[in-house]
Amino acid sequence: KDADSSERVLMDMRWGLIPSWFKKDDPSKMQFNTSNCRSDTMLKKSSYKGALLKGKRCVVLADGFYEWQQQSGGKQPYFIYFPQTKDTVAEGKEGDEEWRGWRLLTMAGIFDCWEPPAGGEMLYTYTIITVDASKDVSFIHHRQVRAILDGDEAIRKWLDFAEVPTQEAVKLIQPTENIVFHPVSTFVNSVRNNAPECLAPIELGATKEVKTTPSSKVMLGWLKNSQEGSPQKKENDLPRWTSQFIHSPSPKKTSAGILQQWLGKEGEPAAKKRKV
């Protein structure tokens, strides 16, 4: 609420935006699906316009996302993510190189804060902005895919609501070509399946999975290590409106350092303050 516009705050929010003006006592009574927000209508729809004009812009972090290609025999899922490299030089001894981990996908979002009419805990929710598919992925999904912010400068401008006004910020929402993808098993089609195998590359038209490559070994190894020690929430532990939202999983231990790096180093000059 009172944070510097240059300060990056990492927090849990529920997926599926509930506008601050929503008057009912239960967010599950929201009649519309607000998980995704089309870039071409976000300044027209009342669910998003108010929050966007107030500078409530956020970045949603994820390993990647799935899209499904319509085929005659059903839908074929694909996993879409940033290209992964191991050439990042870590701070420390000169000449030492260390892979910092999976490069998280940075998706543009809008958030809002809803307060129950009868009082109670504030609920922060968000929506992910979508754009027209780029040429590379248009064969998978020809309409809308997640809006990706590629690089620190794009992220800085999207988050800095004090220095970058809304009309300039929305220009950052464009399709990007800097993404890669591979087909995965329909194992991912069930929401009950939440395992590294969801991301394993497959060979289309074959009954067996593709032989493991060095890059996929790195990916699967990182995911399996991340999963260890992160207990899944039990069904009865979830809020009663769980079907309306996707609950965020426990943080991955190996990604903690990456998130801290992304949040920025201490001592950087702060921009002007402006309340949202």
Beta strands, then each sheet from edge to edge (+ up, - down):
strand 1: 14-15
strand 2: 36-38
strand 3: 57-62
strand 4: 65-71
strand 5: 74-81
strand 6: 105-114
strand 7: 123-132
strand 8: 144-146
strand 9: 180-183
sheet 1: 1+ 7+ 2+
sheet 2: 1+ 7+ 6- 3+
sheet 3: 1+ 7+ 8-
sheet 4: 4+ 5- 9+
end
